[in-house]
């Protein structure tokens, strides 16, 4: 088995450039992810924030020493605002070091620990699939990166072939699972190829190009929907083909991610998926793009790969591959009675997010419900709070914000899918607005009560729709809306 794993699929190609490039890209993604959190941490999970990390940890202290394992986070040291923000900015700094190629393995270990620490106390605000994808990819990258301290590109040694295959398997699971959940859900918009007729308008944070995409002829959007399903359900199998076939797989996946990035704001998700796709490109393919590195780059295209499989890599592969197979089988709803040790292992590793389930937009939302929060001094005259990125003002165009992720704006989209009180956090948001919390207000674009907090707040649900071309030219509005109902009746302080 070790001999088989020591040879790369697809004609014995090497992946030194791909591994080195991926680690640098991962550093940039970590940098963006941590910096994005740093500017939001106080408002989301600070002591005067919506869901304070201190309170989260305090409720779990009764678990004694076991809490350190169940909720692994450095925030047990301190849940203060200073510690949270310092942790986030330290992560951003380490991401910059990793992007520069400085001490990659040590940087990756610290980055994974820091991000897991913030993920654990972030509750719903760090509950997105790309957060756990970053943790899973970041953990695998620890075994991919070289142990040098000084920058070195390309790396002087090939990556572990078994870790390389684990990255291929991760990319396969990410893309294929996204297709499977769409069919498994029974959602008619996917089965009738009408999903993209709704998606551009109803997604959480559209870009200006989403408005234009929504205006396309419906037949074009049906073809595009079929294309999305084809990429997600068929292309992942090309990952395990010969080298040239993998190149096509990488190109198609990158193309899909680029189109998603152009029309929607999904934080660093698309960039991370693109970085994972780079791992499909062998040195022979990448060499023409790095000729300026000669003669160093010439040394990474040997006729046969020289990497061997280390026992730590074998152990990681055994755990990650084995448990992820269980996750995929469960996704396919196959009835298998797994041995108890395997089920137990999944439960034991759950707090560390080493193996995760993926699948986006299983059910397409066909209407866009927006929560508008209003405040009042007298209960009669109401003024709306304006969010930085989510839809509100009808004349304000959707904007590009990715790879930064405004997590409150995102969470407001999910909250509108349910009824009040859908989640505890929304009630806490209203409470913080009544208190005039400066850290929470910093997450908003405009506070209509800058002098004193309002005496009352309430929330209404509006149906939002993109305007058509003629209406936009006439009125300048990107959106039109209709009030649907109260989401939360007026509450006072």
C-alpha positions in Angstrom: 0.0 0.0 0.0 2.9 2.4 0.8 4.3 1.8 -2.6 1.0 2.5 -4.3 0.6 5.7 -2.3 4.1 6.8 -3.1 3.2 7.2 -6.8 1.0 10.0 -8.0 -2.0 9.3 -10.1 -2.1 10.3 -13.7 1.3 9.2 -15.2 3.5 9.9 -12.1 3.3 13.7 -12.2 4.6 15.8 -9.4 2.7 18.5 -7.5 5.4 20.6 -5.9 4.3 23.9 -7.4 0.6 23.2 -6.7 1.4 22.4 -3.0 3.5 25.5 -2.6 0.9 27.7 -4.3 -1.9 26.2 -2.3 -0.2 26.9 1.0 0.4 30.5 0.0 -3.2 31.0 -1.1 -4.4 29.4 2.1 -2.4 32.0 4.0 -4.2 34.8 2.1 -7.5 33.2 2.9 -6.7 32.9 6.6 -5.6 36.5 6.5 -8.9 37.7 5.1 -11.0 35.4 7.3 -9.3 36.6 10.5 -9.2 40.3 9.5 -12.9 40.0 8.7 -13.6 38.6 12.1 -11.4 41.1 13.9 -13.5 44.1 12.8 -16.7 42.4 13.8 -15.7 40.4 16.9 -16.7 43.0 19.5 -20.2 43.5 18.1 -20.9 39.8 17.5 -19.3 38.1 20.6 -17.8 40.8 22.8 -19.1 41.5 26.3 -21.6 44.2 24.9 -22.1 42.2 21.7 -25.0 40.1 20.5 -23.8 36.7 21.8 -21.0 37.3 24.3 -18.3 34.7 24.3 -18.0 35.2 28.1 -21.6 34.1 28.6 -21.2 31.1 26.2 -18.2 29.9 28.2 -19.8 30.6 31.6 -22.8 28.4 30.8 -20.4 25.5 30.2 -18.1 25.8 33.2 -20.2 23.3 35.0 -18.8 20.6 32.8 -15.5 20.9 34.7 -12.3 19.8 32.9 -14.3 18.0 30.2 -15.4 21.4 28.9 -11.9 21.9 27.5 -12.4 19.0 25.2 -16.0 19.5 24.3 -15.5 23.2 23.5 -11.8 23.5 22.4 -10.9 27.2 22.5 -8.2 29.5 23.8 -10.9 31.7 25.0 -11.0 29.7 28.2 -8.1 31.9 29.1 -10.2 35.0 28.6 -13.4 35.9 26.8 -12.7 39.6 27.0 -13.1 41.9 24.0 -9.3 42.5 24.0 -8.5 38.8 23.9 -11.0 38.1 21.1 -9.8 40.9 18.9 -6.1 40.1 19.7 -6.7 36.5 18.7 -8.3 37.5 15.4 -5.6 40.0 14.5 -2.9 37.6 15.5 -4.5 35.1 13.1 -4.4 37.7 10.4 -0.7 38.3 11.1 0.0 34.6 10.9 -1.9 34.4 7.7 0.4 37.0 6.2 3.4 35.1 7.4 2.1 31.9 5.8 1.3 33.8 2.5 4.9 34.9 2.6 6.1 31.4 3.1 7.6 32.0 6.6 7.5 29.0 8.9 4.6 27.5 7.1 4.0 24.4 9.2 4.2 26.3 12.5 2.0 29.0 11.2 -0.6 26.5 10.0 -0.7 24.8 13.4 -1.3 28.2 15.2 -3.8 29.3 12.5 -5.9 26.2 13.0 -5.9 26.5 16.7 -6.8 30.2 16.6 -9.6 29.8 14.1 -11.0 26.8 16.0 -10.9 28.9 19.1 -13.0 31.7 17.5 -15.3 29.2 15.8 -16.1 27.5 19.0 -17.3 30.7 20.8 -18.8 32.3 17.6 -22.0 30.2 17.8 -24.4 31.0 14.9 -22.1 33.7 13.5 -19.4 31.2 12.7 -21.7 28.4 11.7 -21.2 28.6 7.9 -19.9 25.7 5.8 -16.9 27.6 4.7 -15.8 28.1 8.3 -15.6 24.3 8.8 -14.2 23.9 5.3 -11.3 26.2 6.3 -10.8 24.2 9.5 -10.7 20.9 7.6 -8.5 22.2 4.8 -6.3 24.0 7.3 -5.8 20.8 9.3 -4.8 18.8 6.3 -2.4 21.6 5.2 -0.4 21.1 8.4 0.8 17.8 6.9 1.3 19.3 3.4 3.5 22.2 4.3 7.3 21.9 4.6 9.0 22.5 8.0 11.4 25.2 6.8 11.5 28.6 8.5 12.7 30.8 5.7 10.5 31.4 2.6 11.0 28.8 -0.1 9.1 28.7 -3.4 8.9 26.2 -4.9 9.3 23.8 -1.9 12.4 21.7 -2.1 10.5 18.4 -1.6 7.3 17.0 -3.1 4.1 16.9 -1.0 3.0 13.7 0.7 1.0 11.8 -2.0 -1.5 10.6 0.5 -2.2 14.1 1.8 -2.5 15.2 -1.8 -5.2 12.6 -2.4 -7.0 13.7 0.8 -7.2 17.2 -0.7 -8.7 15.7 -3.9 -11.1 13.8 -1.8 -12.1 16.9 0.2 -12.7 18.8 -3.1 -14.7 15.9 -4.4 -16.9 15.8 -1.3 -17.4 19.6 -1.3 -18.6 19.8 -4.9 -20.4 16.4 -5.2 -22.3 16.9 -1.9 -23.6 20.2 -3.1 -25.1 18.5 -6.1 -26.4 15.5 -4.1 -28.3 17.6 -1.6 -30.1 19.5 -4.3 -31.5 16.3 -5.8 -32.0 14.5 -2.4 -34.1 17.4 -1.1 -36.8 16.9 -3.7 -36.9 20.6 -4.4 -38.8 21.2 -7.7 -36.8 24.2 -8.7 -33.7 22.1 -9.1 -35.6 19.2 -10.7 -37.3 21.5 -13.2 -34.1 23.5 -13.8 -35.8 26.8 -12.7 -33.6 27.4 -9.6 -31.5 30.1 -11.1 -34.6 32.0 -12.1 -34.9 32.7 -8.4 -31.4 32.4 -7.0 -29.9 35.7 -8.1 -32.7 37.7 -6.5 -33.2 35.7 -3.4 -29.6 34.8 -2.3 -28.3 36.4 0.9 -26.1 39.2 -0.4 -26.3 39.6 -4.2 -23.8 41.7 -6.2 -24.7 44.3 -8.9 -24.1 41.6 -11.5 -26.9 39.5 -9.9 -29.4 42.1 -11.0 -28.2 41.7 -14.6 -28.2 37.9 -14.3 -31.8 37.9 -13.1 -32.8 39.8 -16.2 -31.5 37.0 -18.5 -34.1 35.0 -20.6 -35.6 32.2 -18.6 -34.4 29.6 -21.1 -30.8 30.7 -20.5 -31.3 30.4 -16.8 -32.6 26.9 -17.2 -29.6 25.9 -19.2 -27.4 27.5 -16.6 -29.2 25.6 -13.8 -28.5 22.3 -15.7 -24.9 23.4 -16.0 -24.6 23.9 -12.3 -26.0 20.4 -11.6 -23.7 18.9 -14.2 -20.6 20.5 -12.7 -21.6 19.4 -9.2 -22.7 15.9 -9.9 -20.4 14.8 -12.8 -17.2 16.8 -12.8 -16.1 15.7 -9.3 -15.5 12.2 -10.7 -13.0 13.6 -13.1 -10.8 14.5 -10.1 -9.6 10.9 -9.9 -8.9 10.6 -13.7 -5.7 11.1 -15.6 -3.8 14.4 -15.2 -5.3 16.1 -18.3 -8.8 15.1 -17.1 -8.0 16.6 -13.7 -7.0 19.8 -15.5 -10.5 20.0 -17.0 -12.1 19.3 -13.6 -10.1 22.2 -12.1 -11.1 24.5 -14.9 -14.8 23.7 -14.7 -14.9 24.0 -10.9 -12.9 27.3 -10.9 -15.3 28.6 -13.6 -18.3 27.8 -11.5 -16.8 29.4 -8.4 -15.9 32.5 -10.4 -19.4 32.9 -11.7 -20.7 32.5 -8.1 -18.2 35.1 -6.9 -19.3 37.6 -9.6 -23.0 37.3 -8.7 -23.0 36.7 -4.9 -21.0 37.5 -1.8 -20.1 34.3 0.0 -17.1 35.4 2.1 -14.0 33.5 1.3 -15.8 30.3 0.2 -15.2 30.6 -3.5 -11.6 31.6 -3.0 -11.0 28.5 -0.8 -12.7 26.2 -3.4 -10.5 27.7 -6.1 -7.4 27.2 -4.0 -8.4 23.5 -3.5 -8.8 23.2 -7.2 -5.2 24.3 -7.7 -4.2 21.0 -6.1 -5.4 19.2 -9.2 -2.8 20.9 -11.4 0.6 19.0 -11.8 3.9 20.7 -12.2 4.0 20.1 -15.9 0.8 22.2 -16.3 1.9 24.9 -13.9 5.5 25.2 -15.0 4.9 27.6 -17.9 3.3 30.1 -15.4 6.5 30.0 -13.3 9.3 30.2 -15.8 10.5 33.3 -14.1 11.5 31.1 -11.2 14.2 29.3 -13.1 16.4 27.5 -12.3 14.6 26.8 -9.0 11.3 25.7 -10.6 13.1 23.4 -13.0 14.1 21.3 -10.1 10.6 20.4 -9.2 9.7 18.5 -12.4 11.5 15.2 -12.0 10.6 12.4 -14.3 9.3 10.4 -11.4 8.0 11.5 -8.0 10.3 11.1 -5.1 7.9 11.6 -2.2 7.4 8.9 0.3 4.5 8.3 2.7 5.2 9.1 6.3 3.5 7.3 9.1 1.9 10.5 10.5 0.4 11.1 7.0 -0.8 7.5 7.0 -2.5 8.0 10.4 -4.2 11.2 9.3 -5.4 9.5 6.1 -6.8 6.6 8.0 -8.8 8.8 10.3 -9.9 11.5 7.9 -10.7 9.2 4.9 -12.4 6.6 7.0 -14.7 9.1 8.8 -15.4 11.1 5.7 -16.6 8.0 3.9 -19.2 7.6 6.6 -20.3 11.2 6.1 -20.7 10.7 2.4 -22.6 7.5 2.8 -25.0 9.2 5.3 -25.4 12.0 2.8 -26.5 9.4 0.2 -28.9 8.0 2.8 -27.5 4.5 2.4 -28.5 2.2 5.3 -25.3 0.8 6.8 -24.8 -0.3 10.4 -21.4 1.1 11.1 -19.2 -0.6 13.7 -19.5 1.2 17.1 -15.9 2.3 17.1 -16.3 4.2 13.9 -19.5 6.0 15.2 -17.7 6.7 18.5 -14.7 8.1 16.6 -16.9 10.5 14.7 -18.5 11.7 18.0 -15.0 12.1 19.7 -13.6 14.2 16.8 -16.8 16.3 16.4 -15.5 19.3 18.5 -12.5 19.7 16.2 -14.3 19.8 12.9 -11.8 17.6 11.2 -14.4 15.9 8.9 -17.5 17.8 7.9 -20.6 17.5 5.8 -21.2 19.9 2.9 -24.0 20.9 0.6 -25.2 24.4 -0.3 -28.7 25.6 -1.4 -30.4 22.2 -1.1 -33.7 24.0 -1.3 -33.9 27.1 -3.3 -35.7 30.1 -1.7 -38.2 31.5 -4.2 -39.0 34.7 -2.4 -36.8 37.3 -0.7 -38.0 38.2 2.8 -36.1 41.1 4.4 -36.3 42.0 8.0 -36.4 45.8 8.6 -35.8 46.9 12.1 -37.3 50.2 13.3 -36.9 52.3 16.4 -39.2 54.9 17.9 -39.1 57.4 20.8 -42.9 57.6 21.2 -44.2 54.4 19.6 -45.9 56.3 16.8 -43.1 57.6 14.6 -40.6 55.0 13.5 -37.2 55.2 11.8 -35.4 52.3 10.2 -31.9 51.1 11.1 -29.8 50.8 7.9 -27.5 47.8 7.6 -24.2 48.0 5.8 -24.6 45.3 3.2 -28.0 43.7 3.2 -30.9 45.0 1.2 -32.8 47.9 2.6 -32.8 51.2 0.7 -34.5 50.5 -2.6 -32.2 52.9 -4.5 -29.0 51.5 -3.1 -27.3 49.0 -5.5 -26.1 45.6 -4.2 -22.4 45.8 -3.7 -19.3 43.6 -3.8 -18.1 42.8 -0.3 -16.5 39.3 -0.5 -14.1 38.0 0.6 -15.1 39.9 3.7 -18.2 38.4 5.3 -20.5 40.7 7.2 -21.9 38.0 9.5 -24.8 40.0 11.0 -26.1 40.9 7.6 -25.8 37.2 6.5 -27.6 36.0 9.6 -30.5 38.4 9.1 -31.2 36.6 5.8 -31.5 33.2 7.6 -33.6 34.8 10.4 -36.2 36.0 7.8 -36.8 32.4 6.8 -38.5 31.7 10.1 -40.8 33.3 12.6 -40.0 35.3 15.7 -38.5 34.2 18.0 -36.6 32.1 15.4 -33.3 32.3 17.3 -32.3 33.7 20.6 -29.7 35.9 19.0 -32.2 38.1 17.3 -33.9 39.0 20.6 -30.5 39.9 21.9 -29.9 42.1 18.9 -33.0 44.1 19.6 -32.0 44.3 23.3 -28.6 45.8 22.3 -30.3 48.3 20.1 -32.5 49.4 23.0 -29.4 49.7 25.1 -27.5 51.7 22.4 -24.6 49.2 22.5 -21.8 51.0 20.5 -20.1 47.7 19.5 -23.3 46.4 18.0 -24.2 49.7 16.4 -20.7 49.6 14.7 -22.0 46.7 12.6 -24.7 48.9 11.1 -24.5 51.5 8.4 -26.7 54.1 10.0 -28.1 54.6 13.5 -31.1 57.0 13.4 -30.8 57.4 17.2 -27.3 58.7 17.6 -28.0 60.9 20.6 -30.1 58.5 22.8 -31.3 55.0 22.2 -34.9 54.5 21.2 -37.6 53.6 23.7 -39.1 51.0 21.4 -38.0 48.7 18.6 -39.9 46.5 16.2 -39.2 44.4 13.1 -41.2 44.0 10.0 -41.0 41.6 7.1 -41.0 43.0 3.5 -40.9 41.0 0.2 -38.2 42.4 -2.0 -37.9 41.9 -5.7 -35.4 43.2 -8.3 -36.8 45.9 -10.5 -36.9 45.4 -14.3 -34.8 47.3 -16.7 -37.5 49.8 -17.6 -38.4 50.5 -14.0 -34.8 51.0 -13.0 -34.2 53.4 -15.8 -37.3 55.4 -14.8 -36.9 55.4 -11.0 -33.3 54.6 -10.3 -34.4 51.8 -7.9 -32.7 48.4 -7.8 -35.5 46.9 -5.7 -39.2 47.2 -5.1 -40.8 45.9 -2.0 -44.1 45.2 -0.3 -44.8 45.0 3.4 -45.9 41.5 4.4 -46.3 41.4 8.2 -44.8 42.1 11.6 -41.9 39.9 12.4 -41.6 41.2 16.0 -44.1 43.5 17.6 -42.9 46.6 19.4 -40.9 46.0 22.5 -39.6 48.6 24.9 -36.9 49.2 27.5 
